[in-house]
């Protein structure tokens, strides 16, 4: 229990909640004691509104984002109060401002949260209208609250600058370990392979999110001249984890065939599975030690596990005889090579946490290469203009939320709602571009509001001491902000409790407050739900073709880089790593889109099974590509044959054919004929490589002969498998009714 409490307190969400709670509570408590309670409350509002824009990043980008939020919040508040006396200006300009703030989401996650802060400021401002000089004093206090929050946030950053990166690396370690555990599960004779692949695909979404967070923090930190040894160490660990993930993905064997082949020699498979599990368990233990800030102590002897596998292979060869076991030994030795590379990378990570190593800067050239993996931080007007069309999801969402807010405001004016801004706040908090998440949040918000209201009201029926109630306000605020990002229902429960406790201090009629709070929240949730369903909804089946197309394109580009590297040899290029990263991200985005589709009404889940089939095929294709890429990186390879290039080009043409079909290119079918006969000849040539090499008796060097045999076996098998997969992708895409 102590360990769990410690982990909760050291969580990034708790730290951010602690900052906003302190920034909102201190002005109220201090200025309230001095007789300026209203001023303290206004400063607290400024701090509260700035909090959503506080996205972890480098100090420069974080400070820039927070200052932008302060300007947007105070500026929106000032403009709203200045225009309110002139309805003919107020309503159209506020509507336009809501739309424009929503549209800046096209610039990414940071811009989305800035827009969210601005929209909250507008909604809250409609319930706190001032006149005369009070307009400027109120807006100034809101700005002061924003600046106070920024000061506290940056102060916390200076006190503990590496904690967020450490926690993200710990999450990355544990997620990678979980992925490797799933790969190990595939070696069970009775494994449900479809279920395991499904879990891998869903896990890929989480891994992609963590990778993106780490790129943002670690690579941008490295690009700064003042990057610390701690940051450089975390970056090296992250790079190793990326390579371990590729190695884990690259073990794309036909498990059914292998288990059948070695069925009578189960010790080989069980020994390899034990090694696979221990590789994952080691990463998990490193992640936990980093998360808990404890000294890492190795638990598993990976070298001994590897030796046990090699011994099992030797026993297998002795039982069958050298000639009869030759093909099986080649397969098993490839597995050994993968395991050796994984152990090598894991040892690198272990040394990072067990030895006091000074990590050198990667250099200016490598730094510039790493920056290519980041999402660009430029905000051209062109991006905004290009999204001013109904084909843009952000444009449709901006129109949707603007009209819903206008309707909510109109209902609040027509009917006797006590706090119209609660309706607007609920709409802004709940409404998301996707129907599924909006529906989920609507339910969670209502459940949290009802539960929090009942608990808080019951408590206030028995407790009336202001000090106790004030303490509960702070505690519930802290827990509410913490759980909002972890479990929205629980977060909404605590937020409702702190609001009601706060009103319990300010007004005796708490029952009426609870009644209006529930009614306003329910109305806002209903409007958000209706708006997402009827106002230009962005059903996921409309966006799915783009995600499928991008995933196939990313796999094609990855294969191109692998082929270029195999032909040219040398060192792995940035282009290769970038193509690999894009393939992982594109697959994760495809699965994320599929998950959103699964949350939508059944009538809108069009061709769900076919979409999932294409996602699985892309995952299998990526796994096979990673296997081929890993092999040619970690082994001495010989000159690529003409047959290799012909087959690779055919696979690429198949993928381009699928891409053309996604683009509804009517000429795509005609472009795919004339190559089948030549390809059959090339496969015949590839399949005869081993036979020809067996006749090359002039190769006296046994190691060289073994290397050529291994290369021939793995490359041939992967090329045949890649070609089969690419044809299956084309057939699956052909069955997909694009745009319907």
VOGU-3710 file (C-alpha; in Angstrom, 3 decimals, decimal comma):
1> xxxxxxxxxx> 0,000/0,000/0,000  2,829/2,398/0,869  4,451/1,631/-2,469  1,204/2,317/-4,344  0,673/5,605/-2,518  4,231/6,629/-3,338  3,757/5,785/-7,010  0,511/7,774/-7,058  2,154/10,822/-5,481  5,129/10,697/-7,863
11> xxxxxxxxxx> 2,855/10,370/-10,882  3,051/13,240/-13,391  -0,707/13,787/-13,208  -0,537/14,213/-9,422  2,333/16,679/-9,745  0,402/18,826/-12,228  -2,709/18,601/-10,037  -0,644/19,678/-7,030  0,641/22,720/-8,938  -2,812/23,889/-10,047
21> xxxxxxxxxx> -4,288/23,196/-6,589  -1,567/25,289/-4,958  -1,897/28,035/-7,574  -5,681/28,173/-7,080  -5,807/27,715/-3,294  -3,038/30,010/-2,067  -4,521/33,268/-3,483  -7,964/32,426/-2,060  -6,622/31,553/1,383  -4,138/34,438/1,668
31> xxxxxxxxxx> -6,254/37,196/0,112  -9,370/35,860/1,854  -7,643/36,367/5,214  -6,860/39,945/4,159  -10,461/40,658/3,161  -10,039/40,319/-0,628  -11,717/36,980/-1,175  -13,209/37,909/-4,597  -9,805/39,000/-5,881  -8,264/35,733/-4,679
41> xxxxxxxxxx> -11,018/33,744/-6,368  -10,430/35,580/-9,672  -6,694/34,838/-9,498  -7,592/31,196/-8,838  -9,751/31,180/-11,975  -6,774/32,417/-14,018  -4,598/29,618/-12,631  -7,292/27,029/-13,242  -7,752/28,116/-16,872  -3,998/27,999/-17,593
51> xxxxxxxxxx> -3,563/24,484/-16,246  -4,820/22,547/-19,355  -2,136/24,145/-21,556  0,677/22,888/-19,298  1,954/20,088/-21,545  5,313/18,549/-20,550  8,060/19,472/-23,003  11,341/21,340/-23,055  11,500/24,423/-20,855  11,433/26,743/-23,866
61> xxxxxxxxxx> 8,363/25,228/-25,507  6,573/24,775/-22,197  7,098/28,421/-21,187  6,104/29,656/-24,639  2,917/27,588/-24,570  1,950/28,741/-21,075  2,543/32,410/-21,886  0,428/32,024/-25,037  -2,320/30,507/-22,887  -2,124/33,466/-20,469
71> xxxxxxxxxx> -2,563/35,926/-23,358  -5,469/33,963/-24,882  -7,259/33,561/-21,534  -6,941/37,147/-20,342  -7,533/38,527/-23,853  -10,716/36,468/-24,326  -11,951/37,521/-20,887  -11,289/41,198/-21,629  -12,911/41,066/-25,066  -15,974/39,257/-23,739
81> xxxxxxxxxx> -16,587/41,883/-21,050  -15,935/44,826/-23,372  -18,375/43,568/-26,024  -21,150/42,392/-23,703  -22,991/45,773/-23,583  -23,330/45,642/-27,395  -25,351/42,502/-28,285  -25,136/43,162/-32,044  -21,334/42,852/-31,729  -21,099/40,462/-28,792
91> xxxxxxxxxx> -22,891/37,437/-30,229  -21,353/37,308/-33,739  -17,815/38,096/-32,521  -17,949/35,582/-29,656  -19,262/32,957/-32,083  -16,383/33,734/-34,456  -13,874/33,605/-31,584  -15,130/30,179/-30,472  -14,761/28,888/-34,035  -11,261/30,338/-34,486
101> xxxxxxxxxx> -10,045/28,962/-31,150  -11,382/25,530/-32,111  -9,651/25,718/-35,500  -6,167/26,265/-34,071  -6,266/22,591/-33,086  -4,930/21,897/-36,599  -1,487/22,812/-35,222  -1,254/19,820/-32,895  -1,702/18,794/-29,268  -0,270/21,945/-27,685
111> xxxxxxxxxx> -2,499/24,152/-29,837  -5,499/21,953/-28,976  -4,957/22,526/-25,263  -4,450/26,269/-25,805  -7,791/26,324/-27,619  -9,364/24,356/-24,762  -8,126/26,924/-22,216  -9,475/29,776/-24,365  -12,886/28,127/-24,745  -13,088/27,512/-20,989
121> xxxxxxxxxx> -12,282/31,196/-20,417  -15,136/32,256/-22,715  -17,615/29,851/-21,105  -16,659/30,863/-17,570  -16,610/34,536/-18,547  -20,267/34,453/-19,616  -21,160/33,880/-15,970  -18,890/36,660/-14,634  -19,693/39,814/-16,594  -18,285/43,107/-15,298
131> xxxxxxxxxx> -18,679/46,744/-16,230  -16,596/49,916/-16,149  -13,185/49,745/-14,528  -13,978/46,335/-13,085  -13,492/44,891/-16,582  -9,802/45,758/-16,570  -9,217/44,865/-12,917  -10,958/41,503/-13,374  -9,045/40,684/-16,593  -5,815/41,798/-14,916
141> xxxxxxxxxx> -6,415/39,476/-11,961  -7,112/36,589/-14,368  -3,795/37,358/-16,079  -2,097/37,503/-12,668  -3,516/34,060/-11,868  -2,133/32,702/-15,132  1,300/34,150/-14,419  1,209/32,788/-10,872  0,475/29,300/-12,197  3,257/29,616/-14,778
151> xxxxxxxxxx> 5,713/30,636/-12,050  4,829/27,656/-9,856  4,919/25,239/-12,801  8,352/26,358/-13,969  9,610/26,326/-10,377  8,551/22,690/-10,023  10,306/22,000/-13,315  13,565/23,438/-11,964  13,260/21,443/-8,738  12,682/18,132/-10,525
161> xxxxxxxxxx> 13,500/18,609/-14,221  13,945/14,955/-15,206  11,033/13,260/-13,461  8,563/13,397/-16,349  11,122/11,924/-18,760  11,996/9,208/-16,217  8,358/8,202/-15,792  7,803/8,143/-19,550  10,919/5,983/-20,031  9,656/3,693/-17,247
171> xxxxxxxxxx> 6,303/3,395/-19,054  8,129/2,699/-22,311  10,175/-0,043/-20,650  7,054/-1,702/-19,236  5,073/-1,439/-22,482  7,987/-2,890/-24,474  8,253/-5,687/-21,899  4,535/-6,388/-22,298  4,948/-6,537/-26,067  7,825/-9,009/-25,736
181> xxxxxxxxxx> 5,761/-11,097/-23,326  3,033/-11,339/-25,985  5,626/-12,424/-28,551  6,688/-15,143/-26,131  3,068/-16,285/-25,736  3,018/-17,147/-29,452  5,306/-20,111/-28,767  2,640/-21,963/-26,774  1,343/-24,910/-28,791  -2,286/-24,038/-27,952
191> xxxxxxxxxx> -1,909/-20,256/-28,106  -4,837/-18,206/-29,423  -2,755/-16,393/-32,023  -5,569/-14,158/-33,238  -6,198/-12,880/-29,717  -2,467/-12,306/-29,147  -2,114/-10,351/-32,411  -5,155/-8,260/-31,429  -3,524/-7,425/-28,094  -0,282/-6,504/-29,891
201> xxxxxxxxxx> -2,138/-4,152/-32,234  -3,912/-2,397/-29,368  -0,672/-2,207/-27,407  1,000/-0,555/-30,407  -1,289/2,464/-29,896  -0,029/2,948/-26,312  3,579/2,432/-27,360  3,272/5,038/-30,129  1,879/7,615/-27,682  4,724/7,037/-25,226
211> xxxxxxxxxx> 7,313/7,182/-28,018  5,907/10,501/-29,229  6,038/11,956/-25,697  9,643/10,826/-25,310  10,694/12,251/-28,681  9,182/15,573/-27,702  10,995/15,739/-24,347  14,303/13,944/-24,972  15,143/14,924/-28,542  14,177/18,564/-28,079
221> xxxxxxxxxx> 16,188/18,613/-24,848  19,156/17,134/-26,683  18,932/19,830/-29,356  19,512/22,425/-26,650  23,151/23,177/-25,834  22,485/22,675/-22,130  21,286/19,068/-22,247  22,421/17,190/-19,125  24,074/13,812/-18,784  20,791/12,538/-17,308
231> xxxxxxxxxx> 18,886/13,630/-20,422  21,488/12,083/-22,708  21,283/8,825/-20,746  17,485/8,740/-21,062  17,833/9,416/-24,798  20,255/6,521/-25,233  17,867/4,234/-23,310  14,985/5,351/-25,523  16,971/4,668/-28,709  17,844/1,199/-27,382
241> xxxxxxxxxx> 14,177/0,540/-26,615  13,225/1,474/-30,165  15,743/-1,047/-31,477  14,552/-3,703/-29,008  10,990/-3,193/-30,218  12,113/-3,717/-33,801  13,955/-6,873/-32,737  10,871/-8,114/-30,859  8,676/-7,424/-33,866  11,172/-9,003/-36,247
251> xxxxxxxxxx> 10,790/-12,526/-34,847  8,031/-13,116/-37,385  8,229/-16,867/-37,728  5,451/-19,168/-38,823  4,880/-20,392/-35,291  2,466/-23,150/-36,267  4,983/-24,645/-38,690  7,863/-24,343/-36,225  5,901/-25,881/-33,349  4,884/-28,710/-35,642
261> xxxxxxxxxx> 8,455/-29,163/-36,904  9,923/-29,222/-33,403  6,924/-30,885/-31,759  8,964/-33,934/-30,844  11,708/-31,672/-29,491  9,666/-29,371/-27,254  12,665/-28,558/-25,061  14,044/-26,275/-27,778  10,797/-24,282/-27,968  10,239/-24,119/-24,212
271> xxxxxxxxxx> 13,841/-22,974/-23,667  13,452/-20,222/-26,250  10,107/-19,152/-24,758  11,664/-18,959/-21,285  14,407/-16,725/-22,696  11,790/-14,532/-24,414  9,835/-14,168/-21,170  12,968/-13,296/-19,191  13,929/-10,615/-21,722  10,586/-8,943/-21,133
281> xxxxxxxxxx> 10,734/-9,488/-17,367  14,156/-7,792/-17,236  12,834/-4,683/-18,992  9,820/-4,624/-16,684  12,049/-4,784/-13,596  14,247/-1,948/-14,912  11,098/0,117/-15,526  9,808/-0,486/-11,997  13,151/0,414/-10,418  13,246/3,667/-12,384
291> xxxxxxxxxx> 9,637/4,452/-11,502  10,245/3,795/-7,794  13,690/5,454/-7,790  15,328/2,312/-6,481  18,684/0,839/-7,391  18,246/-1,701/-10,161  19,406/-5,209/-9,226  19,333/-7,790/-12,071  17,126/-10,786/-11,368  17,522/-12,887/-14,518
301> xxxxxxxxxx> 20,765/-14,248/-15,937  20,085/-13,708/-19,642  23,481/-15,032/-20,674  22,749/-18,330/-18,918  19,343/-18,481/-20,634  21,047/-17,985/-24,001  23,561/-20,714/-23,235  20,677/-23,035/-22,294  19,105/-22,380/-25,709  22,373/-23,085/-27,516
311> xxxxxxxxxx> 22,742/-26,310/-25,513  19,181/-27,345/-26,450  20,001/-26,738/-30,139  23,147/-28,862/-29,850  21,125/-31,682/-28,270  18,556/-31,385/-31,076  21,308/-31,660/-33,708  22,841/-34,677/-31,964  19,493/-36,471/-31,759  18,617/-36,038/-35,450
321> xxxxxxxxxx> 22,066/-36,071/-36,959  23,863/-33,171/-38,590  22,426/-33,561/-42,075  18,810/-34,240/-41,039  18,844/-31,376/-38,534  20,528/-28,856/-40,877  17,416/-26,889/-41,868  16,031/-26,865/-38,336  19,379/-25,701/-36,939  19,449/-22,812/-39,433
331> xxxxxxxxxx> 16,022/-21,717/-38,202  17,036/-22,024/-34,572  20,318/-20,188/-35,098  18,378/-17,234/-36,515  16,384/-17,189/-33,273  19,657/-17,268/-31,343  20,957/-14,279/-33,311  17,806/-12,298/-32,494  18,138/-13,185/-28,822  21,826/-12,172/-28,796
341> xxxxxxxxxx> 20,965/-8,756/-30,204  18,147/-8,276/-27,716  20,414/-9,189/-24,821  23,061/-6,792/-26,144  20,555/-3,910/-26,173  19,151/-4,822/-22,759  22,681/-4,962/-21,308  23,209/-1,436/-22,647  20,116/-0,303/-20,732  21,183/-2,192/-17,605
351> xxxxxxxxxx> 24,579/-0,482/-17,641  22,829/2,886/-17,865  21,176/2,230/-14,482  23,933/0,304/-12,712  27,098/2,146/-13,739  28,114/5,776/-13,448  28,637/6,443/-17,157  29,240/9,855/-18,681  27,280/9,959/-21,917  28,836/12,090/-24,613
361> xxxxxxxxxx> 26,792/14,428/-26,741  25,712/12,729/-29,966  27,129/15,577/-32,017  25,576/18,291/-34,145  25,009/16,073/-37,183  23,333/13,298/-35,196  21,331/15,932/-33,315  20,002/17,341/-36,588  19,166/13,814/-37,732  17,232/13,175/-34,514
371> xxxxxxxxxx> 15,229/16,368/-34,966  13,790/14,870/-38,167  11,843/12,478/-35,929  9,978/15,366/-34,268  6,685/16,910/-35,296  7,584/20,342/-36,743  6,956/23,276/-34,414  6,030/25,772/-37,119  2,547/27,238/-37,543  2,079/28,418/-41,136
381> xxxxxxxxxx> -1,166/30,131/-42,155  -1,288/27,666/-45,044  -2,153/24,837/-42,638  -5,142/26,761/-41,323  -6,345/27,695/-44,815  -6,042/24,126/-46,077  -8,264/22,920/-43,245  -11,082/25,370/-43,961  -13,025/22,689/-45,803  -15,606/20,053/-44,901
391> xxxxxxxxxx> -13,082/17,343/-45,699  -11,160/18,438/-42,567  -12,140/16,695/-39,314  -11,019/19,745/-37,308  -13,160/22,100/-39,438  -16,241/19,931/-38,945  -15,579/19,676/-35,217  -15,068/23,447/-34,945  -18,416/24,101/-36,634  -20,048/21,454/-34,488
401> xxxxxxxxxx> -18,827/22,750/-31,144  -19,503/26,388/-32,130  -23,127/25,702/-33,058  -23,658/23,516/-29,973  -22,299/26,269/-27,704  -24,558/28,838/-29,408  -27,569/26,542/-28,874  -26,566/25,960/-25,260  -26,247/29,699/-24,654  -29,630/30,349/-26,319
411> xxxxxxxxxx> -31,340/27,664/-24,201  -29,795/29,209/-21,103  -31,235/32,614/-22,019  -34,697/31,301/-22,892  -35,182/28,900/-19,980  -34,567/29,642/-16,269  -31,201/27,934/-15,828  -29,306/29,326/-12,853  -25,776/29,050/-14,243  -25,723/28,951/-18,044
421> xxxxxxxxxx> -21,931/28,765/-18,053  -22,130/25,298/-16,463  -23,928/24,125/-19,618  -21,204/25,669/-21,791  -18,405/24,257/-19,659  -19,924/20,778/-19,893  -20,189/21,034/-23,691  -16,548/22,146/-24,014  -15,194/19,497/-21,634  -17,210/16,611/-23,091
431> xxxxxxxxxx> -17,328/17,348/-26,811  -14,592/15,641/-28,820  -14,083/15,201/-32,586  -15,026/11,524/-32,288  -18,545/10,340/-31,458  -17,364/7,458/-29,277  -15,285/9,536/-26,870  -18,006/12,206/-26,617  -20,601/9,539/-25,787  -18,294/7,960/-23,214
441> xxxxxxxxxx> -17,494/11,282/-21,578  -21,187/12,245/-21,478  -22,001/9,156/-19,443  -18,944/9,546/-17,238  -19,665/13,230/-16,594  -23,272/12,555/-15,561  -22,280/9,588/-13,380  -19,500/11,606/-11,748  -21,779/14,594/-11,156  -24,532/12,481/-9,565
451> xxxxxxxxxx> -22,094/10,472/-7,436  -20,123/13,543/-6,344  -23,308/15,471/-5,592  -24,751/12,714/-3,417  -21,519/12,203/-1,480  -20,890/15,937/-0,962  -24,501/16,693/-0,029  -24,586/13,804/2,448  -21,349/15,009/4,029  -22,571/18,611/4,324
461> xxxxxxxxxx> -25,703/17,385/6,080  -23,562/16,363/9,048  -20,467/18,589/8,919  -20,729/22,371/9,147  -17,259/23,478/10,348  -15,754/25,850/7,716  -12,198/24,655/8,372  -13,073/21,023/7,621  -15,109/21,962/4,553  -12,311/24,231/3,290
471> xxxxxxxxxx> -9,798/21,412/3,713  -12,092/19,094/1,756  -12,291/21,679/-1,049  -8,513/21,539/-1,455  -8,283/17,733/-1,148  -11,113/17,139/-3,648  -9,623/19,686/-6,049  -6,284/17,888/-5,913  -7,831/14,448/-6,456  -10,228/15,756/-9,107
481> xxxxxxxxxx> -7,449/17,182/-11,275  -5,353/14,041/-10,754  -8,053/11,533/-11,703  -9,484/13,540/-14,615  -6,600/12,301/-16,782  -6,594/8,770/-15,294  -10,288/7,932/-14,778  -12,725/10,593/-15,959  -15,698/9,307/-13,918  -13,698/9,422/-10,676
491> xxxxxxxxxx> -12,240/12,800/-11,659  -15,719/14,227/-12,358  -16,883/12,899/-8,972  -14,155/14,749/-7,067  -14,550/17,919/-9,168  -18,281/17,983/-8,378  -17,532/17,449/-4,693  -15,042/20,310/-4,540  -17,465/22,671/-6,341  -20,274/21,783/-3,945
501> xxxxxxxxxx> -18,013/22,065/-0,902  -16,906/25,468/-2,173  -20,520/26,578/-2,552  -21,141/25,115/0,899  -18,716/27,718/2,264  -20,275/30,550/0,268  -24,021/29,851/0,423  -26,320/28,091/2,872  -28,738/26,849/0,160  -26,556/23,974/-0,973
511> xxxxxxxxxx> -29,521/21,764/-1,976  -30,534/24,200/-4,698  -26,943/24,419/-5,908  -26,815/20,632/-6,257  -30,121/20,585/-8,140  -29,035/23,222/-10,664  -25,580/21,688/-11,020  -27,079/18,351/-12,035  -29,631/19,895/-14,420  -27,061/22,114/-16,127
521> xxxxxxxxxx> -24,564/19,253/-16,473  -27,209/16,924/-17,899  -28,308/19,579/-20,403  -24,712/20,205/-21,516  -24,050/16,455/-21,901  -27,238/15,949/-23,920  -26,415/18,864/-26,229  -22,849/17,569/-26,759  -24,186/14,105/-27,573  -26,803/15,447/-30,007
531> xxxxxxxxxx> -24,324/17,839/-31,627  -21,807/15,079/-32,323  -24,480/12,865/-33,844  -26,306/15,372/-36,054  -23,965/18,304/-36,841  -21,619/17,132/-39,633  -20,489/14,015/-37,751  -17,039/12,638/-38,588  -17,770/8,927/-38,542  -14,600/6,924/-38,474
541> xxxxxxxxxx> -15,405/4,932/-41,635  -15,050/8,233/-43,531  -11,438/8,647/-42,339  -10,457/4,975/-42,357  -9,296/4,822/-46,029  -6,676/7,498/-45,331  -5,278/5,600/-42,335  -5,148/2,355/-44,336  -3,486/4,122/-47,252  -0,874/5,769/-45,001
551> xxxxxxxxxx> -0,063/2,466/-43,293  0,480/0,702/-46,639  2,569/3,654/-47,889  4,695/3,575/-44,732  5,363/-0,162/-45,157  6,269/0,417/-48,812  8,735/3,166/-47,862  10,223/0,944/-45,147  10,773/-1,856/-47,696  12,384/0,632/-50,073
561> xxxxxxxxxx> 14,873/1,630/-47,361  15,593/-2,005/-46,488  16,255/-2,801/-50,162  18,510/0,248/-50,522  20,489/-0,754/-47,427  20,820/-4,393/-48,601  22,132/-3,284/-51,986  24,453/-0,492/-50,783  25,563/-1,945/-47,398  27,376/0,517/-45,113
571> xxxxxxxxxx> 25,774/2,024/-41,987  22,078/2,339/-41,218  20,856/5,700/-42,490  18,552/8,224/-40,853  16,157/7,614/-43,738  15,953/3,939/-42,742  15,209/4,760/-39,093  12,701/7,431/-40,080  10,887/5,008/-42,409  10,789/2,432/-39,606
581> xxxxxxxxxx> 9,370/4,981/-37,168  6,729/6,102/-39,671  5,660/2,493/-40,268  5,148/1,928/-36,526  3,264/5,229/-36,137  1,044/4,623/-39,182  0,079/1,170/-37,911  -0,716/2,620/-34,471  -2,849/5,361/-36,034  -4,755/2,763/-38,060
591> xxxxxxxxxx> -5,498/0,753/-34,928  -6,498/3,897/-33,031  -8,973/4,698/-35,804  -10,316/1,143/-35,605  -10,773/1,516/-31,829  -12,754/4,730/-32,348  -14,921/2,978/-34,939  -15,689/0,213/-32,429  -17,167/2,855/-30,061  -19,563/4,219/-32,672
601> xxxxxxxxxx> -23,133/3,028/-33,392  -23,321/-0,373/-35,081  -24,854/1,201/-38,184  -21,704/3,319/-38,604  -19,201/0,484/-38,130  -19,011/-0,168/-41,847  -16,795/-3,035/-43,027  -15,354/-3,363/-39,532  -14,135/-6,938/-40,013  -12,471/-6,096/-43,337
611> xxxxxxxxxx> -10,741/-3,072/-41,800  -9,445/-5,217/-38,944  -8,201/-7,820/-41,437  -6,245/-5,124/-43,290  -4,795/-3,862/-39,983  -3,628/-7,391/-39,100  -2,098/-7,826/-42,577  -0,224/-4,524/-42,231  1,027/-5,602/-38,798  2,222/-8,942/-40,187
621> xxxxxxxxxx> 3,838/-7,193/-43,151  5,619/-4,755/-40,817  6,795/-7,676/-38,694  8,237/-9,430/-41,750  9,933/-6,222/-42,918  11,451/-5,710/-39,477  12,714/-9,294/-39,549  14,438/-8,785/-42,900  15,803/-5,374/-41,871  17,128/-6,688/-38,569
631> xxxxxxxxxx> 18,842/-9,622/-40,250  20,736/-7,560/-42,792  21,786/-5,097/-40,068  23,145/-7,732/-37,727  24,766/-10,144/-40,200  27,429/-10,018/-42,820  25,499/-10,147/-46,094  26,626/-10,710/-49,659  25,768/-8,953/-52,894  22,046/-8,750/-53,503
641> xxxxxxxxxx> 21,025/-10,932/-56,436  18,994/-9,696/-59,371  16,257/-12,063/-58,241  16,148/-10,316/-54,836  15,632/-6,922/-56,454  12,986/-8,214/-58,865  10,954/-9,783/-56,059  11,299/-6,688/-53,838  10,176/-4,484/-56,708  7,204/-6,785/-57,233
651> xxxxxxxxxx> 6,211/-6,507/-53,568  6,520/-2,714/-53,821  4,361/-2,717/-56,967  1,755/-4,802/-55,144  1,675/-2,280/-52,296  1,461/0,602/-54,762  -1,373/-1,252/-56,466  -3,207/-1,400/-53,102  -2,529/2,321/-52,568  -3,942/3,092/-56,019
661> xxxxxxxxxx> -7,039/1,051/-55,197  -7,494/3,075/-51,999  -7,318/6,195/-54,160  -9,960/4,624/-56,450  -7,581/4,662/-59,423  -9,492/2,904/-62,213  -6,250/2,202/-64,073  -4,688/0,398/-61,144  -6,008/-3,018/-62,153  -4,576/-2,714/-65,671
671> xxxxxxxxxx> -1,118/-1,817/-64,356  -0,724/-5,091/-62,470  -0,635/-7,695/-65,275  2,532/-8,706/-67,285  4,871/-9,555/-64,404  3,594/-12,910/-63,089  5,550/-15,160/-65,467  8,862/-13,358/-64,870  8,259/-13,379/-61,102  7,667/-17,134/-61,112
681> xxxxxxxxxx> 11,072/-17,554/-62,759  12,684/-15,331/-60,109  11,169/-17,371/-57,282  12,482/-20,510/-58,938  15,921/-18,893/-59,008  15,665/-17,956/-55,323  14,554/-21,416/-54,283  17,511/-22,947/-56,111  20,086/-20,786/-54,307  20,670/-23,334/-51,544
691> xxxxxxxxxx> 20,996/-26,192/-54,018  23,598/-24,290/-56,064  25,523/-23,342/-52,930  25,601/-26,948/-51,790  27,401/-27,717/-55,042  29,973/-24,963/-54,446  32,492/-27,354/-52,965  35,303/-24,848/-53,426  34,084/-22,922/-50,354  36,500/-24,223/-47,780
701> xxxxxxxxxx> 35,708/-21,746/-45,018  33,003/-23,447/-42,967  31,909/-20,225/-41,242  31,508/-18,417/-44,565  29,532/-21,314/-45,982  27,256/-21,342/-42,906  26,681/-17,583/-43,144  25,725/-17,814/-46,812  23,374/-20,690/-46,067  21,691/-18,766/-43,233
711> xxxxxxxxxx> 21,355/-15,655/-45,361  19,906/-17,611/-48,275  17,411/-19,402/-46,053  16,091/-16,354/-44,184  16,083/-13,956/-47,125  14,322/-16,439/-49,398  11,686/-17,269/-46,794  11,065/-13,604/-46,003  10,798/-12,625/-49,679  8,310/-15,400/-50,392
721> xxxxxxxxxx> 6,340/-14,407/-47,280  6,474/-10,693/-48,174  5,195/-11,375/-51,671  2,360/-13,504/-50,297  1,433/-10,793/-47,788  1,513/-8,025/-50,387  -0,876/-10,003/-52,601  -3,182/-10,569/-49,634  -3,134/-6,831/-48,901  -4,198/-6,136/-52,505
731> xxxxxxxxxx> -7,030/-8,677/-52,283  -8,200/-7,296/-48,927  -8,169/-3,697/-50,185  -10,006/-4,732/-53,339  -12,850/-6,072/-51,154  -12,957/-2,815/-49,194  -15,678/-0,527/-50,510  -13,692/2,702/-50,411  -15,744/5,798/-49,632  -18,978/3,861/-48,990
//
